Amino acid sequence: MYISLSDRSGGKRDKPKGAGPAPVDGMSAVDVPFRLSPVILWLGIVSMVTDVSSESVAAVLPLYITGFLGLGTIAFGFIDAINQGASAIVRIAAGWAADRTGHPKRVALAGYGLSMLARIGFLFAGGFWTIAAIVTGDRIGKGIRTAPRDALITVSAQPEHLARSFGVHRMLDNIGAAAGPMIAFLVLLMIPNGFSTVFVVSLAFAVIGVAVLALVVPDLKAPGLRDAQSAKTGPGTERRLFALSWGHFKEPGLGRLLIAAGLLGILTIGDAFIYLVLQARDSFAVQWFPLLFVGTNVVFLAFAIPLGRLADRVGRVPVFIGGHVALLACYFLAALPWGGLWSTAGCLILLGAFYAATDGVLAALAAQLTPHGKLAMGIASAQTVVALSRMAASAGFGVLWFAVGATTAMVIAGALLACAVVAVLFILPGAKGAKASA
């Protein structure tokens, strides 16, 4: 998530008479009633229908590429690598552009529009290069829209309830992430090999998302980068916002976190590969494949808040590392020579717990360990490192699967991840007990 460094005025109009100054970050004002901005609700609906669009395709793409098109695991590994990391290439630049112009909706609309156009390409794609180009366009669109959308949420929310406002948006977003694969499952259940029908449904939801954003969400003007620069910072800030700086690795605490996140990320293979391993082992029917995505998202939704609270109480690093231990268990459970329903369910539970223990906790850790005045770049740097390392992981695992087979490749990935988890215990020794109050 990109967080604008600009001054924010969202929510000030909601401050009660006689109330004291707005609370500082990390504190809540219990005397200020929560009121959800309609802008945030509409942005949540946009994200929900867009996730229905993207996740319905993601749920069938592995089988479409390896089964219907007959491409190998190396080809799918390359495409999954694009899916994992292409958005990171433009994420920070899009946030910079939104701050620069002061009109985040316009930048977000460009990103949503690009992803919508990519959906059209799926209707005509029939080979490796066309699929790769379409996935690249879709993920670049995601990278463009994420930061400006979060900026719109920030300027629309009450400052006292910013995290809660983001929580409402993410809840709606994840409903779409679970509904998309379910829709794909129903389509394949009624129409065997009905991949083209899934692509048409995906395009329809993408058009709805763009239409709602364009016609309903107002073009709120956020404080521009130049205004914030003249008010709060010195010369050169605009340049530093544009790119990931090597200097972030030199910051105490944050540099260690980036190294640890990159080491673990390069051994985090894509979900689709895990699902393909399960499908190859258990040989269940193709139409059941999208339900694997549904199961992981449901577990993620169920565990996200409890594990977030646990991280605030016992420390974020232990929960973050514990999530990767759950991923390690998922690898070895998927690699077992025997399977069945309970083994598959166990993998989905462990994978969902992994995301719940790491997705938001990493951002919280980055914010906690980032020096004052560099919050946005600290969080963006951590997420960019993870995205790029997972991009390499997907490409590498595709080659490894081709060379040694699915089961052996999964065991090797698990063994290397176990070593990485042990190494991270030494890389992040000083932050193990760090809590939300830090």
C-alpha positions in Angstrom: 0.0 0.0 0.0 1.3 3.5 -0.9 0.7 6.2 1.6 0.9 9.8 0.4 3.2 12.1 2.2 0.9 15.1 1.5 -1.0 16.9 4.2 -4.5 15.5 4.7 -7.7 17.2 5.7 -10.1 14.3 5.4 -12.4 14.0 8.4 -11.7 17.4 9.9 -15.2 18.5 9.2 -16.4 15.6 11.4 -14.5 16.9 14.5 -17.0 17.6 17.3 -17.2 21.1 18.8 -14.8 21.5 21.7 -12.9 18.4 20.9 -9.1 18.4 21.4 -6.6 18.1 18.6 -6.7 15.2 16.3 -5.0 12.1 17.7 -1.5 11.1 16.7 -0.8 8.0 14.6 -1.4 4.8 16.6 -4.1 6.3 18.9 -7.9 6.3 18.5 -10.4 9.0 19.5 -13.2 7.1 21.2 -15.2 10.3 21.5 -15.4 10.8 17.7 -18.2 8.6 16.2 -17.2 6.6 13.1 -18.9 7.6 9.9 -18.1 5.8 6.7 -17.6 8.1 3.8 -19.7 7.3 0.8 -16.6 7.7 -1.3 -14.9 4.8 0.6 -18.0 2.7 0.2 -18.1 3.2 -3.6 -14.3 2.6 -3.8 -14.9 -0.7 -2.0 -17.6 -1.6 -4.5 -15.2 -0.8 -7.4 -12.5 -3.0 -5.8 -15.0 -5.7 -5.1 -16.3 -6.0 -8.7 -12.8 -5.6 -10.1 -11.6 -8.4 -7.9 -14.4 -10.6 -9.1 -13.1 -9.8 -12.6 -9.4 -10.5 -11.9 -9.8 -13.5 -9.5 -12.3 -15.3 -11.8 -9.6 -15.3 -14.5 -6.8 -16.1 -12.0 -8.7 -19.2 -10.8 -8.8 -20.8 -14.3 -5.6 -19.4 -15.8 -3.3 -22.2 -14.5 -5.4 -24.9 -16.0 -6.1 -22.9 -19.2 -2.4 -22.4 -19.8 -1.1 -25.9 -18.8 -4.2 -28.0 -19.8 -6.2 -26.2 -22.5 -3.3 -24.5 -24.3 -0.9 -27.3 -23.5 2.0 -25.1 -22.4 4.6 -26.4 -19.9 5.4 -25.4 -16.4 8.3 -23.2 -17.5 5.9 -21.1 -19.6 3.4 -20.9 -16.7 6.2 -20.0 -14.3 7.1 -17.1 -16.4 3.5 -15.9 -16.7 3.0 -16.4 -13.0 6.1 -14.4 -12.3 4.6 -11.5 -14.3 1.4 -11.9 -12.3 3.4 -11.7 -9.1 5.8 -8.8 -9.8 4.7 -6.6 -12.8 2.6 -4.3 -10.6 5.7 -3.4 -8.5 7.4 -1.8 -11.5 4.9 1.1 -11.6 3.4 1.2 -8.1 5.7 3.9 -6.6 5.6 5.9 -9.9 1.8 5.9 -9.9 1.7 7.1 -6.3 4.2 9.9 -7.2 2.0 10.9 -10.2 -1.1 11.0 -8.0 0.7 13.3 -5.6 2.2 15.3 -8.4 -1.2 16.1 -10.0 -3.3 16.2 -6.9 -6.0 14.2 -8.7 -5.6 10.6 -7.7 -8.9 9.5 -9.3 -7.6 10.3 -12.7 -4.5 8.1 -12.2 -6.6 5.3 -10.6 -9.1 5.4 -13.5 -6.2 4.9 -16.0 -5.1 1.8 -14.0 -8.6 0.3 -13.8 -9.1 1.2 -17.5 -5.9 -0.6 -18.6 -6.9 -3.7 -16.7 -10.3 -3.6 -18.4 -8.7 -3.4 -21.8 -6.5 -6.4 -20.9 -9.7 -8.4 -20.2 -10.7 -8.0 -23.9 -7.4 -9.5 -24.9 -8.3 -12.8 -23.2 -11.1 -13.3 -25.6 -8.6 -13.6 -28.5 -5.5 -15.0 -26.8 -4.3 -18.3 -28.0 -0.6 -18.6 -27.2 2.2 -17.9 -24.8 3.2 -14.4 -25.9 -0.3 -13.0 -26.1 -1.2 -14.4 -22.7 2.1 -12.9 -21.3 1.3 -9.5 -22.8 -2.2 -9.5 -21.5 -1.2 -10.5 -18.0 1.5 -7.8 -18.0 -1.0 -5.2 -19.0 -3.5 -6.3 -16.4 -0.9 -6.3 -13.6 0.5 -2.9 -14.7 -3.0 -1.6 -14.4 -3.2 -2.9 -10.9 0.1 -1.3 -10.0 -1.1 2.1 -11.4 -4.5 2.1 -9.5 -3.4 0.9 -6.0 -1.7 4.0 -4.7 -4.1 6.6 -6.0 -7.1 4.6 -4.8 -5.6 4.4 -1.3 -4.9 8.1 -1.5 -8.6 8.7 -2.2 -9.5 6.6 0.8 -7.1 8.6 3.0 -8.5 12.0 2.1 -12.1 10.8 2.4 -11.7 9.1 5.8 -11.9 10.6 9.3 -8.3 10.8 10.5 -9.3 9.2 13.9 -10.7 6.1 12.0 -8.3 5.8 9.1 -7.4 2.2 9.8 -11.0 1.2 10.2 -11.9 2.9 6.9 -9.2 0.9 5.2 -10.5 -2.2 6.9 -14.0 -1.7 5.4 -12.5 -1.2 2.0 -10.3 -4.4 2.3 -13.3 -6.4 3.5 -15.3 -5.5 0.3 -12.2 -6.2 -1.8 -11.8 -9.7 -0.3 -15.5 -10.5 -0.8 -14.8 -10.0 -4.5 -11.6 -12.1 -4.3 -13.7 -15.0 -2.9 -16.7 -14.5 -5.2 -14.6 -14.4 -8.4 -13.3 -18.0 -8.2 -16.8 -19.2 -7.1 -18.3 -17.7 -10.3 -15.5 -19.4 -12.3 -16.4 -22.7 -10.6 -20.1 -22.4 -11.4 -19.3 -21.5 -15.1 -17.0 -24.6 -15.5 -19.5 -26.8 -13.6 -22.2 -25.8 -16.2 -19.9 -25.5 -19.2 -16.9 -27.9 -19.2 -13.9 -26.1 -20.6 -15.9 -22.9 -20.7 -12.9 -20.7 -20.3 -14.1 -18.2 -22.9 -17.3 -17.8 -20.9 -15.3 -17.0 -17.8 -13.3 -14.4 -19.7 -16.6 -12.8 -20.9 -17.9 -12.6 -17.4 -14.6 -11.2 -16.2 -14.8 -8.4 -18.8 -18.4 -7.6 -17.8 -17.4 -7.1 -14.1 -14.3 -5.0 -15.2 -16.6 -2.7 -17.2 -18.9 -2.3 -14.2 -15.9 -1.3 -12.0 -14.6 1.3 -14.4 -18.1 2.7 -14.9 -18.8 3.1 -11.1 -15.4 4.7 -10.6 -15.9 7.1 -13.5 -19.5 8.1 -12.9 -20.1 7.8 -9.1 -16.8 8.4 -7.3 -16.0 12.2 -7.1 -12.7 13.6 -8.3 -11.5 14.6 -4.9 -8.5 16.9 -5.1 -5.7 15.7 -2.8 -2.9 18.0 -1.6 -0.3 17.9 -4.3 3.3 16.9 -4.0 4.7 20.3 -4.5 2.4 21.8 -1.8 3.6 19.1 0.7 7.2 19.6 -0.3 7.1 23.3 0.3 5.3 22.9 3.6 7.1 19.9 5.1 10.2 18.9 3.3 13.3 20.2 1.7 14.6 20.1 -1.9 14.9 16.7 -3.5 11.9 15.0 -2.0 10.1 14.7 -5.3 13.0 12.8 -6.8 13.3 10.4 -3.8 9.7 9.5 -4.0 10.0 8.3 -7.5 12.2 5.2 -7.0 13.3 2.6 -4.5 16.5 4.0 -3.0 19.5 1.8 -1.9 19.6 4.1 1.2 16.5 2.4 2.6 18.6 -0.8 3.1 21.0 1.3 5.3 18.3 2.4 7.7 18.5 0.7 11.1 15.8 -1.9 11.4 14.2 -1.3 8.0 17.3 -2.5 6.1 17.2 -5.8 8.0 13.4 -6.1 7.4 13.9 -5.6 3.6 16.6 -8.2 3.5 14.5 -10.7 5.5 11.4 -10.0 3.4 13.4 -10.5 0.2 14.9 -13.7 1.4 11.6 -15.2 2.4 9.8 -13.8 -0.7 12.2 -15.5 -3.1 11.1 -18.8 -1.6 7.4 -18.0 -1.7 6.1 -19.7 -4.8 2.8 -18.6 -6.3 -0.5 -20.0 -5.0 -1.3 -21.3 -8.5 1.7 -23.6 -8.4 0.6 -25.1 -5.1 -2.9 -25.7 -6.5 -1.4 -27.3 -9.6 0.6 -29.7 -7.4 -2.6 -30.6 -5.5 -4.5 -31.1 -8.7 -1.8 -33.3 -10.2 -1.5 -35.4 -7.1 -5.2 -35.9 -6.5 -6.4 -35.8 -10.1 -9.7 -34.1 -9.2 -11.9 -32.7 -12.0 -11.0 -29.4 -13.6 -14.2 -27.7 -12.6 -13.3 -28.0 -8.9 -10.0 -26.1 -9.4 -11.4 -22.6 -8.7 -12.6 -23.7 -5.3 -9.0 -23.8 -4.1 -8.8 -20.1 -4.6 -12.1 -19.6 -2.7 -10.9 -21.7 0.2 -7.7 -19.7 0.7 -9.5 -16.4 0.5 -12.1 -17.5 3.1 -9.4 -18.6 5.5 -7.6 -15.3 4.9 -10.8 -13.4 5.8 -11.4 -15.5 8.9 -7.8 -15.2 10.3 -6.8 -11.6 9.3 -8.2 -9.7 12.3 -7.3 -12.3 15.0 -3.8 -12.6 13.8 -3.5 -8.9 13.4 -4.5 -8.5 17.0 -2.1 -11.2 18.1 0.7 -9.4 16.3 -0.1 -6.2 18.3 0.0 -8.1 21.5 3.0 -10.5 21.2 5.0 -8.8 18.6 4.9 -8.5 14.8 8.0 -10.4 13.9 7.0 -13.6 15.7 3.6 -13.6 13.8 5.3 -12.7 10.5 7.8 -15.6 10.9 5.0 -17.9 12.1 3.1 -17.2 8.9 6.1 -18.5 6.9 6.2 -21.6 9.1 2.6 -22.2 8.1 3.6 -21.8 4.5 6.4 -24.3 5.1 3.9 -26.8 6.5 1.7 -26.2 3.4 4.7 -27.0 1.1 5.4 -30.3 2.8 1.7 -31.3 3.1 1.3 -30.7 -0.7 4.4 -32.8 -1.3 3.0 -35.9 0.4 2.5 -38.8 -2.0 -1.0 -39.4 -0.7 -3.7 -36.8 -0.7 -7.4 -36.5 -0.4 -9.9 -34.0 0.8 -8.4 -33.5 4.2 -4.9 -33.0 2.9 -6.1 -30.4 0.4 -8.2 -28.6 3.0 -5.1 -28.5 5.3 -3.1 -26.9 2.6 -5.7 -24.2 2.0 -6.0 -23.5 5.7 -2.2 -23.1 6.1 -1.9 -21.0 2.9 -4.7 -18.7 4.1 -3.1 -18.4 7.6 0.2 -17.5 5.9 -1.4 -14.5 4.1 -3.3 -13.4 7.2 -0.1 -13.5 9.3 2.1 -11.7 6.7 0.1 -9.4 4.4 -0.8 -6.6 6.8 1.8 -7.4 9.4 4.7 -6.7 6.9 3.2 -3.2 6.2 2.9 -2.6 10.0 6.5 -3.8 10.6 7.8 -1.5 7.8 5.9 1.5 9.3 7.2 0.7 12.7 10.8 0.4 11.6 10.8 3.3 9.2 12.4 6.6 10.4 10.1 9.6 10.8 9.4 11.4 7.6 10.0 8.3 5.3 6.9 6.3 6.1 5.5 6.1 2.5 8.8 5.0 1.0 9.4 2.5 3.8 6.2 0.7 3.3 6.4 0.9 -0.5 10.0 -0.4 -0.4 9.0 -3.5 1.6 6.1 -4.3 -0.7 8.2 -3.8 -3.8 11.0 -6.1 -2.5 8.4 -8.8 -1.8 6.7 -8.5 -5.2 10.0 -8.6 -7.1 11.3 -11.6 -5.0 8.1 -13.5 -5.5 8.3 -12.8 -9.2 11.7 -14.5 -9.3 10.3 -17.4 -7.1 7.6 -18.2 -9.6 9.9 -18.2 -12.6 12.5 -20.4 -10.7 9.9 -22.9 -9.5 8.6 -23.4 -13.0 12.0 -24.4 -14.2 12.6 -26.5 -11.1 9.3 -28.4 -11.6 10.3 -29.1 -15.2 13.7 -30.4 -14.2 12.9 -32.6 -11.2 9.1 -33.0 -11.0 6.4 -31.4 -8.9 6.9 -33.3 -5.6 10.7 -33.0 -5.5 10.5 -29.4 -6.5 8.1 -28.7 -3.6 10.4 -30.5 -1.1 13.4 -28.5 -2.3 11.4 -25.3 -1.9 10.3 -26.3 1.6 13.8 -27.2 2.7 15.2 -23.9 1.4 12.3 -22.0 3.1 13.1 -23.7 6.4 16.7 -22.5 6.2 15.5 -19.0 5.3 13.2 -18.9 8.4 16.1 -19.8 10.6 18.2 -17.2 9.0 15.5 -14.5 9.5 15.5 -15.3 13.3 19.1 -13.9 13.3 18.5 -11.1 10.8 15.7 -9.6 12.9 16.8 -10.2 16.4 16.1 -6.8 17.8 12.6 -6.5 16.5 11.2 -9.8 17.9 9.4 -8.2 20.8 8.4 -5.0 18.9 4.7 -4.2 19.3 2.2 -1.7 18.1 3.2 0.9 20.6 6.7 1.2 19.1 
